[in-house]
Amino acid sequence: LKQDNACNDANHVHAVDLGLSVKWACCNVGATKPEEYGGYYAWGETRTKSTYTQENCQTYNKTIGDIAGNPNYDAARANWGSSWRLPTEAEFQELIDNCTIEYITAENGVNGVRLTSNIEGYTDKSIFLPCGGYKQETETANDKAYADYWTSECKTSLLAQALAYTARFSMLGKTEIASQDKIYGRNVRAVKAK
């Protein structure tokens, strides 16, 4: 995958300025290259685990609110520190609304989504979100088909406390912000202030 802002070093994550309100990391939390899936995290958890179930989900049926930047719940802040954090639902929507979205297979065979900025002066900047699917119990589901990323926000109504918002990109060309079960392990793409 040719990318001018690619991560070349496991100890240094590049922030890509797409001309939006925040900078986006060039790779997922737990990855060292843009096409690597990185870690899978249940919503509001900061560590990966071998099994993803309702019984071991620390945030299932809990009202927490927006966890952006909270090191107790935000996988980006807990693992990368500094000013990295989970993106909000609005920040993911801003990314979707202001980028050209291409569903591609990278040179190394990884399916994913290239988002290239449409903002004047930034049209040569892009990020790649690999289709890592999600972890359900011990299995990976829908890898190669979906790029499924947590936002920092969850539903707070009593009937929906088991759900949090994701940005979901399907290789079939569908892009949406959707509410998904907190218990499943999903990838995290971090953002930081400009």
Contact map, one row per residue, 1 for C-alpha under 8 A:
11100000000000000000000000000000001000000000000000000000000000000000000000000000000000000000000000000000011100000000000000000000000000000000000000000000000000000000000000000000000000000000000000
11110100000000000000000000000000000000000000000000000000000000000000000000000000000000000000000000000000000000000000000000000000000000000000000000000000000000000000000000000000000000000000000000
11111100000000000000000000000000000000000000000000000000000000000000000000000000000000000000000000000000000000000000000000000110000000000000000000000000000000000000000000000000000000000000000000
01111100000000000000000000000000000000000000000000000000000000000000000000000000000000000000000000000000000000000000000000001000000000000000000000000000000000000000000000000000000000000000000000
00111110000001110000000001000000000000000000000000000000000000000000000000000000000000000000000000000000000000000000000000001000000000000000000000000000000000000000000000000000000000000000000000
01111111000001000000000001100000110000000000000000000000000000000000000000000000000000000000000000000000000000000000000000000000000000000000000000000000000000000000000000000000000000000000000000
00001111110111000000000001100001110000000000000000000000000000000000000000000000000000000000000000000000000000000000000000000000000000000000000000000000000000000000000000000000000000000000000000
00000111110100000000000000000001100000000000000000000000000000000000000000000000000000000000000000000000000000000000000000000000000000000000000000000000000000000000000000000000000000000000000000
00000011111110000000000000000001000000000000000000000000000000000000000000000000000000000000000000000000000000000000000000000000000000000000000000000000000000000000000000000000000000000000000000
00000011111110000000000000000011000000000000000000000000000000000000000000000000000000000000000000000000000000000000000000000000000000000000000000000000000000000000000000000000000000000000000000
00000000111110000000000000000000000000000000000000000000000000000000000000000000000000000000000000000000000000000000000000000000000000000000000000000000000000000000000000000000000000000000000000
00000011111111000000000000000000000000000000000000000000000000000000000000000000000000000000000000000000000000000000000000000000000000000000000000000000000000000000000000000000000000000000000000
00000010111111100000000011100001000000000000000000000000000000000000000000000000000000000000000000000000000000000000000000000000000000000000000000000000000000000000000000000000000000000000000000
00001110000111110000000011000000000000000000000000000000000000000000000000000000000000000000000000000000000000000000000000000000000000000000000000000000000000000000000000000000000000000000000000
00001000000011111000001111000000000000000000000000000000000000000000000000000000000000000000000000000000000000000000000000000000000000000000000000000000000000000000000000000000000000000000001100
00001000000001111100001111000000000000000000000000000000000000000000000000000000000000000000000000000000000000000000000000001110000000000000000000000000000000000000000000000000000000000000000000
00000000000000111111011100000000000000000000000000000000000000000000000000000000000000000000000000000000000000000000000001001000000000000000000000000000000000000000000000000000000000000000000001
00000000000000011111001100000000000000000000000000000000000000000000000000000000000000000000000000000000000000000001101001101100000000000000000000000000000000000000000000000000000000000000000000
00000000000000001111111000000000000000000000000000000000000000000000000000000000000000000000000000000000000000000000101111000000000000000000000000000000000000000000000000000000000000000000000000
00000000000000001111111000000000000000000000000000000000000000000000000000000000000000000000011000000000000000000000001000000000000000000000000000000000000000000000000000000000000000000000000000
00000000000000000011111000000000000000000000000000000000000000000000000000000000000000000010000000000000000000000000000000000000000000000000000000000000000000000000000000000000000000000000000011
00000000000000001011111100000000000000000000000000000000000000000000000000000000000000000010000000000000000000000000000000000000000000000000000000000000000000000000000000000000000000000000001111
00000000000000111111111110000000000000000000000000000000000000000000000000000000000000000000000000000000000000000000000000000000000000000000000000000000000000000000000000000000000000000000001111
00000000000000111100011111000000000000000000000000000000000000000000000000000000000000000000000000000000000000000000000000000010000000000000000000000000000000000000000000000000000000000000111100
00000000000011110000001111110000000000000000000000000000000000000000000000000000000000000000000000000000000000000000000000000010000000000000000000000000000000000000000000000000000000000000111100
00001110000011110000000111110000110000000000000000000000000000000000000000000000000000000000000000000000000000000000000000000011000000000000000000000000000000000000000000000000000000000000000000
00000110000010000000000011111011111100000000000000000000000000000000000000000000000000000000000000000000000000000000000000000001100000000000000000000000000000000000000000000000000000000000100000
00000000000000000000000011111111010111100000000000000000000000000000000000000000000000000000000000000000000000000000000000000000100000000000000000000000000000000000000000000000000000000011110000
00000000000000000000000000111110000001100000000000000000000000000000000000110011000000000000000000000000000000000000000000000000000000000000000000000000000000000000000000000000000000000011110000
00000000000000000000000000011111000011100000000000000000000000000000000000000000000000000000000000000000000000000000000000000000000000000000000000000000000000000000000000000000000000000000000000
00000000010000000000000000111111110111100000000000000000000000000000000000000000000000000000000000000000000000000000000000000000000000000000000000000000000000000000000000000000000000000000000000
00000011110010000000000000110111110101000000000000000000000000000000000000000000000000000000000000000000000000000000000000000000000000000000000000000000000000000000000000000000000000000000000000
00000111000000000000000001100011111100000000000000000000000000000000000000000000000000000000000000000000000000000000000000000000000000000000000000000000000000000000000000000000000000000000000000
00000110000000000000000001110011111100000000000000000000000000000000000000000000000000000000000000000000000000000000000000000011110000000000000000000000000000000000000000000000000000000000000000
10000000000000000000000000100000111110000000000000000000000000000000000000000000000000000000000000000000010001010000000000000001110000000000000000000000000000000000000000000000000000000000000000
00000000000000000000000000110011111111000000000000000000000000000000000000000000000000000000000000000000000000000000000000000000010000000000000000000000000000000000000000000000000000000000000000
00000000000000000000000000010110001111100000000000000000000000000000000000000000000000000000000000000000000000000000000000000000011100000000000000000000000000000000000000000000000000000010000000
00000000000000000000000000011111000111110000000000000000000000000000000000000000000000000000000000000000000000000000000000000000000000000000000000000000000000000000000000000000000000000010000000
00000000000000000000000000011110000011111000000100000000000000000000000000000000000000000000000000000000000000000000000000000000000000000000000000000000000000000000000000000000000000000111000000
00000000000000000000000000000000000001111100000110000000000000000000000000000000000000000000000000000000000000000000000000000000000001100000000000000000000000000000000000000000000000001111000000
00000000000000000000000000000000000000111111111110000000000000000000000000100000000000000000000000000000000000000000000000000000000000000000000000000000000000000000000000000000000000011111000000
00000000000000000000000000000000000000011111100100010000100000000000000000000000000000000000000000000000000000000000000000000000000000000000000000000000000000000000000000000000000001111100000000
00000000000000000000000000000000000000001111100000000000001000000000000010000000000000000000000000000000000000000000000000000000000000000000000000000100000000000001000000000000000001111100000000
00000000000000000000000000000000000000001111110000000000011000000010000111100000000000000000000000000000000000000000000000000000000000000000000000000000000000000000000000000000000001000000000000
00000000000000000000000000000000000000001111111100000000011000000000000111100000000000000000000000000000000000000000000000000000000000000000000000000000000000000000000000000000000000000000000000
00000000000000000000000000000000000000001001111100000000000000000000001111110110000000000000000000000000000000000000000000000000000000000000000000000000000000000000000000000000000000000000000000
00000000000000000000000000000000000000001000111110000000000000000000000000100000000000000000000000000000000000000000000000000000000000000000000000000000000000000000000000000000000000000000000000
00000000000000000000000000000000000000111100111111000000000000000000000000000000000000000000000000000000000000000000000000000000000000000000000000000000000000000000000000000000000000001000000000
00000000000000000000000000000000000000011000001111110000000000000000000000000000000000000000000000000000000000000000000000000000000000000000000000000000000000000000000000000000000000000000000000
00000000000000000000000000000000000000000000000111110000000000000000000000000000000000000000000000000000000000000000000000000000000000001100000000000000000000000000000000000000000000000000000000
00000000000000000000000000000000000000000000000011111000000000000000000000000000000000000000000000000000000000000000000000000000000000011100000000000000000000000000000000000000000000000000000000
00000000000000000000000000000000000000000100000011111101100000000000000000000000000000000000000000000000000000000000000000000000000000111100000000000000000000000000000000000000000000111000000000
00000000000000000000000000000000000000000000000000111111100000000000000000000000000000000000000000000000000000000000000000000000000000011000000000000000000000000000000000000000000000110000000000
00000000000000000000000000000000000000000000000000011111100100000000000000000000000000000000000000000000000000000000000000000000000000000000000000000000000000000000000000000000000000100000000000
00000000000000000000000000000000000000000000000000001111100000000000000000000000000000000000000000000000000000000000000000000000000000000000000000000000000000000000000000000000000000000000000000
00000000000000000000000000000000000000000000000000011111110000000000000000000000000000000000000000000000000000000000000000000000000000000000000000000000000000000000000000000000000000000000000000
00000000000000000000000000000000000000000100000000011111111100000000000000000000000000000000000000000000000000000000000000000000000000000000000000000000000000000000000000000000000001100000000000
00000000000000000000000000000000000000000001100000000001111100000000000000000000000000000000000000000000000000000000000000000000000000000000000000000000000000000000000000000000000000000000000000
00000000000000000000000000000000000000000011100000000000111111110000000000000000000000000000000000000000000000000000000000000000000000000000000000000000000000000100000000000000000001000000000000
00000000000000000000000000000000000000000000000000000100111111000000000000000000000000000000000000000000000000000000000000000000000000000000000000000000000000001100000000000000000001100000000000
00000000000000000000000000000000000000000000000000000000001111100000000000000000000000000000000000000000000000000000000000000000000000000000000000000000000000011100000000000000000000000000000000
00000000000000000000000000000000000000000000000000000000001111110000000000000000000000000000000000000000000000000000000000000000000000000000000000000000000000001100000000000000000000000000000000
00000000000000000000000000000000000000000000000000000000001011111000000000000000000000000000000000000000000000000000000000000000000000000000000000000000011100001000000000000000000000000000000000
00000000000000000000000000000000000000000000000000000000001001111110000000000000000000000000000000000000000000000000000000000000000000000000000000000000010100000000000000000000000000000000000000
00000000000000000000000000000000000000000000000000000000000000111110000000000000000000000000000000000000000000000000000000000000000000000000000000000000111100000000000000000000000000000000000000
00000000000000000000000000000000000000000000000000000000000000011111000000000000000000010000000000000000000000000000000000000000000000000000000000000001110000000000000000000000000000000000000000
00000000000000000000000000000000000000000001000000000000000000011111110011000000000001000000000000000000000000000000000000000000000000000000000000000001100000000000000000000000000000000000000000
00000000000000000000000000000000000000000000000000000000000000000111110001000000000011110000000000000000000000000000000000000000000000000000000000000001100000000000000000000000000000000000000000
00000000000000000000000000000000000000000000000000000000000000000011111001011000001111000000000000000000000000000000000000000000000000000000000000000000000000000000000000000000000000000000000000
00000000000000000000000000000000000000000000000000000000000000000011111111001100000000000000000000000000000000000000000000000000000000000000000000000000000000000000000000000000000000000000000000
00000000000000000000000000000000000000000000010000000000000000000000111111101100100000000000000000000000000000000000000000000000000000000000000000000000000000000000000000000000000000000000000000
00000000000000000000000000000000000000000001110000000000000000000000011111000100000000000000000000000000000000000000000000000000000000000000000000000000000000000000000000000000000000000000000000
00000000000000000000000000000000000000000011110000000000000000000010011111100100000000000000000000000000000000000000000000000000000000000000000000000000000000000000000000000000000000000000000000
00000000000000000000000000000000000000000001110000000000000000000011111111111100000011000000000000000000000000000000000000000000000000000000000000000001000000000000000000000000000000000000000000
00000000000000000000000000001000000000001001111000000000000000000000001011111110000011000000000000000000000000000000000000000000000000000000000000000000000000000000000000000000000000000001000000
00000000000000000000000000001000000000000000010000000000000000000000100001111111100111000000000000000000000000000000000000000000000000000000000000000000000000000000000000000000000000000001110000
00000000000000000000000000000000000000000000000000000000000000000000111001111111111111000000000000000000000000000000000000000000000000000000000000000000000000000000000000000000000000000000000000
00000000000000000000000000000000000000000000010000000000000000000000011111111111100000000000000000000000000000000000000000000000000000000000000000000000000000000000000000000000000000000000000000
00000000000000000000000000001000000000000000010000000000000000000000000000111111100000000000000000000000000000000000000000000000000000000000000000000000000000000000000000000000000000000000000000
00000000000000000000000000001000000000000000000000000000000000000000000000011111110100000000000000000000000000000000000000000000000000000000000000000000000000000000000000000000000000000000000000
00000000000000000000000000000000000000000000000000000000000000000000001000011111111100000000000000000000000000000000000000000000000000000000000000000000000000000000000000000000000000000000000000
00000000000000000000000000000000000000000000000000000000000000000000000000001001111100000000000000000000000000000000000000000000000000000000000000000000000000000000000000000000000000000000000000
00000000000000000000000000000000000000000000000000000000000000000000100000001000111110000000000000000000000000000000000000000000000000000000000000000000000000000000000000000000000000000000000110
00000000000000000000000000000000000000000000000000000000000000000000100000011001111111000000000000000000000000000000000000000000000000000000000000000000000000000000000000000000000000000000011100
00000000000000000000000000000000000000000000000000000000000000000001100001111000001111100000000000000000000000000000000000000000000000000000000000000000000000000000000000000000000000000000011100
00000000000000000000000000000000000000000000000000000000000000000011100001111000000111110000000000000000000000000000000000000000000000000000000000000111000000000000000000000000000000000001111000
00000000000000000000000000000000000000000000000000000000000000000001000000000000000011111111000000000000000000000000000000000000000000000000000000000111000000000000000000000000000000000000111000
00000000000000000000000000000000000000000000000000000000000000000101000000000000000001111111000000000000000000000000000000000000000000000000000000000011100000000000000000000000000000000000000000
00000000000000000000000000000000000000000000000000000000000000000000000000000000000000111111100000000000000000000000000000000000000000000000000000000011100000000000111000000000100000000000000000
00000000000000000000000000000000000000000000000000000000000000000000000000000000000000111111110000000000000000000000000000000000000000000000000000000000000000000000000000000000000000000000000000
00000000000000000000110000000000000000000000000000000000000000000000000000000000000000111111111000000000000000000000000000000000000000000000000000000000000000000000000000000000000000000000000000
00000000000000000000000000000000000000000000000000000000000000000000000000000000000000111111111100000000000000000000000000000000000000000000000000000010000000000000001000000000000000000000000000
00000000000000000000000000000000000000000000000000000000000000000000000000000000000000001111111110000000000000000000000000000000000000000000000000000000000000000000000000000000100000000000000000
00000000000000000001000000000000000000000000000000000000000000000000000000000000000000000111111111000000000000000000000000000000000000000000000000000000000000000000000000000000000000000000000000
00000000000000000001000000000000000000000000000000000000000000000000000000000000000000000011111111100000000000000010000000000000000000000000000000000000000000000000000000000000000000000000000000
00000000000000000000000000000000000000000000000000000000000000000000000000000000000000000001111111111000000000000010000000000000000000000000000000000000000000000000000000000000000000000000000000
00000000000000000000000000000000000000000000000000000000000000000000000000000000000000000000111111100000000000000000000000000000000000000000000000000000000000000000000000000000000000000000000000
00000000000000000000000000000000000000000000000000000000000000000000000000000000000000000000011111110000000000000000111000000000000000000000000000000000000000000000000000000000000000000000000000
00000000000000000000000000000000000000000000000000000000000000000000000000000000000000000000001111111000000000000011111000000000000000000000000000000000000000000000000000000000000000000000000000
00000000000000000000000000000000000000000000000000000000000000000000000000000000000000000000000101111100000000000111110000000000000000000000000000000000000000000000000000000000000000000000000000
00000000000000000000000000000000000000000000000000000000000000000000000000000000000000000000000100111110000000001111000000000000000000000000000000000000000000000000000000000000000000000000000000
00000000000000000000000000000000000000000000000000000000000000000000000000000000000000000000000000011111000000001110000000000000000000000000000000000000000000000000000000000000000000000000000000
00000000000000000000000000000000000000000000000000000000000000000000000000000000000000000000000000001111100000111100000000000000000000000000000000000000000000000000000000101000000000000000000000
00000000000000000000000000000000000000000000000000000000000000000000000000000000000000000000000000000111110000111100000000000000000000000000000000000000000000000000000000100000000000000000000000
00000000000000000000000000000000000000000000000000000000000000000000000000000000000000000000000000000011111111110000000000000000000000000000000000000000000000000000000000000000000000000000000000
10000000000000000000000000000000001000000000000000000000000000000000000000000000000000000000000000000001111111110000000000000000000000000000000000000000000000000000000000000000000000000000000000
10000000000000000000000000000000000000000000000000000000000000000000000000000000000000000000000000000000111111000000000000000000000000000000000000000000000000000000000000000000000000000000000000
10000000000000000000000000000000000000000000000000000000000000000000000000000000000000000000000000000000111111000000000000000000000000000000000000000000000000000000000000000000000000000000000000
00000000000000000000000000000000000000000000000000000000000000000000000000000000000000000000000000000000111111100000000000000000000000000000000000000000000000000000000000000000000000000000000000
00000000000000000000000000000000001000000000000000000000000000000000000000000000000000000000000000000000111111110000000000000000011000000000000100000000000000000000000000000000000000000000000000
00000000000000000000000000000000000000000000000000000000000000000000000000000000000000000000000000000011110011111000000000000000011000000000000110000000000000000000000000100000000000000000000000
00000000000000000000000000000000001000000000000000000000000000000000000000000000000000000000000000000011110001111100000000000001111000000000000101100000000000000000000000100000000000000000000000
00000000000000000000000000000000000000000000000000000000000000000000000000000000000000000000000000001111000000111110000000000001111000000000000000100000000000000000000010100000000000000000000000
00000000000000000000000000000000000000000000000000000000000000000000000000000000000000000000000000011111000000011111000000000111100000000000000000000000000000000000000000000000000000000000000000
00000000000000000000000000000000000000000000000000000000000000000000000000000000000000000000001100111100000000001111100000000111000000000000000000000000000000000000000000000000000000000000000000
00000000000000000100000000000000000000000000000000000000000000000000000000000000000000000000000000111000000000000111110000111110000000000000000000000000000000000000000000000000000000000000000000
00000000000000000110000000000000000000000000000000000000000000000000000000000000000000000000000001110000000000000011111001111100000000000000000000000000000000000000000000000000000000000000000000
00000000000000000000000000000000000000000000000000000000000000000000000000000000000000000000000001110000000000000001111101100000000000000000000000000000000000000000000000000000000000000000000000
00000000000000000111000000000000000000000000000000000000000000000000000000000000000000000000000001100000000000000000111111100000000000000000000000000000000000000000000000000000000000000000000000
00000000000000000010000000000000000000000000000000000000000000000000000000000000000000000000000000000000000000000000011111100000000000000000000000000000000000000000000000000000000000000000000000
00000000000000000010000000000000000000000000000000000000000000000000000000000000000000000000000000000000000000000000001111110000000000000000000000000000000000000000000000000000000000000000000000
00000000000000001110000000000000000000000000000000000000000000000000000000000000000000000000000000000000000000000000111111111000000000000000000000000000000000000000000000000000000000000000000000
00000000000000000100000000000000000000000000000000000000000000000000000000000000000000000000000000000000000000000001111111111100000000000000000000000000000000000000000000000000000000000000000000
00000000000000000000000000000000000000000000000000000000000000000000000000000000000000000000000000000000000000000001100011111100000000000000000000000000000000000000000000000000000000000000000000
00011000000000011100000000000000000000000000000000000000000000000000000000000000000000000000000000000000000000000001100001111110000000000000000000000000000000000000000000000000000000000000000000
00100000000000010100000000000000000000000000000000000000000000000000000000000000000000000000000000000000000000000111100000111111000000000000000000000000000000000000000000000000000000000000000000
00100000000000010000000111000000010000000000000000000000000000000000000000000000000000000000000000000000000000000111000000001111100000000000000000000000000000000000000000000000000000000000000000
00000000000000000000000001100000011000000000000000000000000000000000000000000000000000000000000000000000000000011110000000000111110000000000000000000000000000000000000000000000000000000000000000
00000000000000000000000000110000011000000000000000000000000000000000000000000000000000000000000000000000000000011100000000000011111000000000000000100000000000000000000000000000000000000000000000
00000000000000000000000000000000011110000000000000000000000000000000000000000000000000000000000000000000000001111000000000000001111100000000000100100000000000000000000000000000000000000000000000
00000000000000000000000000000000000010000000000000000000000000000000000000000000000000000000000000000000000001111000000000000000111110000000001111110000000000000000000010000000000000000000000000
00000000000000000000000000000000000010000000000000000000000000000000000000000000000000000000000000000000000000000000000000000000011111000000011111110000000000000000000000000000000000000110000000
00000000000000000000000000000000000000000000000000000000000000000000000000000000000000000000000000000000000000000000000000000000001111100001111111110000000000000000000000000000000000000100000000
00000000000000000000000000000000000000010000000000000000000000000000000000000000000000000000000000000000000000000000000000000000000111110001111000010000000000000000000000000000000000011110000000
00000000000000000000000000000000000000010000000000010000000000000000000000000000000000000000000000000000000000000000000000000000000011111111100000000000000000000000000000000000000000011100000000
00000000000000000000000000000000000000000000000000111000000000000000000000000000000000000000000000000000000000000000000000000000000001111111100000000000000000000000000000000000000000111000000000
00000000000000000000000000000000000000000000000001111000000000000000000000000000000000000000000000000000000000000000000000000000000000111110000000000000000000000000000000000000000000010000000000
00000000000000000000000000000000000000000000000001110000000000000000000000000000000000000000000000000000000000000000000000000000000000111111000000000000000000000000000000000000000000000000000000
00000000000000000000000000000000000000000000000000000000000000000000000000000000000000000000000000000000000000000000000000000000000000111111100000000000000000000000000000000000000000000000000000
00000000000000000000000000000000000000000000000000000000000000000000000000000000000000000000000000000000000000000000000000000000000011110111111000000000000000000000000000000000000000000000000000
00000000000000000000000000000000000000000000000000000000000000000000000000000000000000000000000000000000000000000000000000000000000011110011111000000000000000000000000000000000000000000000000000
00000000000000000000000000000000000000000000000000000000000000000000000000000000000000000000000000000000000000000000000000000000000111000001111111000000000000000000000000000000000000000000000000
00000000000000000000000000000000000000000000000000000000000000000000000000000000000000000000000000000000000000000000000000000000001111000001111111100000000000000000000000000000000000000000000000
00000000000000000000000000000000000000000000000000000000000000000000000000000000000000000000000000000000000001110000000000000000011110000000011111100000000000000000000000100000000000000000000000
00000000000000000000000000000000000000000000000000000000000000000000000000000000000000000000000000000000000000100000000000000000001110000000011111100000000000000000000001110000000000000000000000
00000000000000000000000000000000000000000000000000000000000000000000000000000000000000000000000000000000000000010000000000000000001110000000011111110000000000000000000111100000000000000000000000
00000000000000000000000000000000000000000000000000000000000000000000000000000000000000000000000000000000000000011000000000000000111110000000001111111000000000000000001111000000000000000000000000
00000000000000000000000000000000000000000000000000000000000000000000000000000000000000000000000000000000000000000000000000000000001111000000000001111100000000000000011110000000000000000110000000
00000000000000000000000000000000000000000000000000000000000000000000000000000000000000000000000000000000000000000000000000000000000000000000000000111110000000000000011100000000000000000111100000
00000000000000000000000000000000000000000010000000000000000000000000000000000000000001100000000000000000000000000000000000000000000000000000000000011111000000000001111000000000000000000111100000
00000000000000000000000000000000000000000000000000000000000000000000000000000000000001111001000000000000000000000000000000000000000000000000000000001111100000000001111000000000000000000000000000
00000000000000000000000000000000000000000000000000000000000000000111000001000000000001111000000000000000000000000000000000000000000000000000000000000111110000000000100000000000000000000000000000
00000000000000000000000000000000000000000000000000000000000000001111000000000000000000011000000000000000000000000000000000000000000000000000000000000011111000000001100000000000000000000000000000
00000000000000000000000000000000000000000000000000000000000000111100000000000000000000000000000000000000000000000000000000000000000000000000000000000001111100001011100000000000001000000000000000
00000000000000000000000000000000000000000000000000000000000000101000000000000000000000000000000000000000000000000000000000000000000000000000000000000000111110011111100000000000001000000000000000
00000000000000000000000000000000000000000000000000000000000000111000000000000000000000000000000000000000000000000000000000000000000000000000000000000000011111011000000000000000000000000000000000
00000000000000000000000000000000000000000000000000000000000000000000000000000000000000000000000000000000000000000000000000000000000000000000000000000000001111111000000000000000000000000000000000
00000000000000000000000000000000000000000000000000000000000000000000000000000000000000000000000000000000000000000000000000000000000000000000000000000000000111111000000000000000000000000000000000
00000000000000000000000000000000000000000000000000000000000000000000000000000000000000000000000000000000000000000000000000000000000000000000000000000000000011111000000000000000000000000000000000
00000000000000000000000000000000000000000000000000000000000010000000000000000000000000000000000000000000000000000000000000000000000000000000000000000000001111111110000000000000000000000000000000
00000000000000000000000000000000000000000000000000000000000111100000000000000000000000000000000000000000000000000000000000000000000000000000000000000000011111111111000000000000000000000000000000
00000000000000000000000000000000000000000000000000000000001111000000000000000000000000000000000000000000000000000000000000000000000000000000000000000000001000011111000000000000000011100000000000
00000000000000000000000000000000000000000000000000000000000000000000000000000000000000000000000000000000000000000000000000000000000000000000000000000000011000011111100000000000001111000000000000
00000000000000000000000000000000000000000010000000000000000000000000000000000000000000000000000000000000000000000000000000000000000000000000000000000110111000001111110000000000001111000000000000
00000000000000000000000000000000000000000000000000000000000000000000000000000000000000001000000000000000000000000000000000000000000000000000000000000111111000000011111000000000111100000000000000
00000000000000000000000000000000000000000000000000000000000000000000000000000000000000001000000000000000000000000000000000000000000000000000000000011110000000000001111100000000111100000000000000
00000000000000000000000000000000000000000000000000000000000000000000000000000000000000001001000000000000000000000000000000000000000000000000000000111110000000000000111110000011110000000000000000
00000000000000000000000000000000000000000000000000000000000000000000000000000000000000000000000000000000000000000000000000000000000000000000000001111000000000000000011111000011110000000000000000
00000000000000000000000000000000000000000000000000000000000000000000000000000000000000000000000000000000000000001000000000000000001000000000000001110000000000000000001111101111000000000000000000
00000000000000000000000000000000000000000000000000000000000000000000000000000000000000000000000000000000000000000000000000000000000000000000000011100000000000000000000111111110000000000000000000
00000000000000000000000000000000000000000000000000000000000000000000000000000000000000000000000000000011000000111000000000000000000000000000000111000000000000000000000011111100000000000000000000
00000000000000000000000000000000000000000000000000000000000000000000000000000000000000000000000000000000000000000000000000000000000000000000000010000000000000000000000001111100000000000000000000
00000000000000000000000000000000000000000000000000000000000000000000000000000000000000000000000000000010000000000000000000000000000000000000000000000000000000000000000011111110000000000000000000
00000000000000000000000000000000000000000000000000000000000000000000000000000000000000000000000000000000000000000000000000000000000000000000000000000000000000000000000011111111000000000000000000
00000000000000000000000000000000000000000000000000000000000000000000000000000000000000000000000000000000000000000000000000000000000000000000000000000000000000000000001111001111100000000000000000
00000000000000000000000000000000000000000000000000000000000000000000000000000000000000000000000000000000000000000000000000000000000000000000000000000000000000000000001110000111110000000000000000
00000000000000000000000000000000000000000000000000000000000000000000000000000000000000001000100000000000000000000000000000000000000000000000000000000000000000000000111100000011111000000000000000
00000000000000000000000000000000000000000000000000000000000000000000000000000000000000000000000000000000000000000000000000000000000000000000000000000000000000000000111100000001111100000000000000
00000000000000000000000000000000000000000000000000000000000000000000000000000000000000000000000000000000000000000000000000000000000000000000000000000000011000000011110000000000111110000000000000
00000000000000000000000000000000000000000000000000000000000000000000000000000000000000000000000000000000000000000000000000000000000000000000000000000000000000000011110000000000011111000000000000
00000000000000000000000000000000000000000000000000000000000000000000000000000000000000000000000000000000000000000000000000000000000000000000000000000000000000000111000000000000001111110000000000
00000000000000000000000000000000000000000111000000000000101100000000000000000000000000000000000000000000000000000000000000000000000000000000000000000000000000000111000000000000000111111000000000
00000000000000000000000000000000000000000110000000011100100100000000000000000000000000000000000000000000000000000000000000000000000000010000000000000000000000000100000000000000000011111000000000
00000000000000000000000000000000000000001110000000011000000000000000000000000000000000000000000000000000000000000000000000000000000001111000000000000000000000000000000000000000000011111100000000
00000000000000000000000000000000000000011110000100010000000000000000000000000000000000000000000000000000000000000000000000000000000001110000000000000000000000000000000000000000000001111110000000
00000000000000000000000000000000000000111110000000000000000000000000000000000000000000000000000000000000000000000000000000000000000111100000000000011100000000000000000000000000000000011111000000
00000000000000000000000000011000000011111000000000000000000000000000000000000000000000000000000000000000000000000000000000000000000101000000000000011100000000000000000000000000000000001111100000
00000000000000000000000000011000000000111000000000000000000000000000000000110000000001000000000000000000000000000000000000000000000000000000000000001100000000000000000000000000000000000111110000
00000000000000000000000110111000000000000000000000000000000000000000000000010000000001100000000000000000000000000000000000000000000000000000000000001100000000000000000000000000000000000011111000
00000000000000000000000110011000000000000000000000000000000000000000000000010000000111100000000000000000000000000000000000000000000000000000000000000000000000000000000000000000000000000001111100
00000000000000100000011110000000000000000000000000000000000000000000000000000000000111100000000000000000000000000000000000000000000000000000000000000000000000000000000000000000000000000000111110
00000000000000100000011110000000000000000000000000000000000000000000000000000000001110000000000000000000000000000000000000000000000000000000000000000000000000000000000000000000000000000000011111
00000000000000000000111000000000000000000000000000000000000000000000000000000000001000000000000000000000000000000000000000000000000000000000000000000000000000000000000000000000000000000000001111
00000000000000001000111000000000000000000000000000000000000000000000000000000000000000000000000000000000000000000000000000000000000000000000000000000000000000000000000000000000000000000000000111
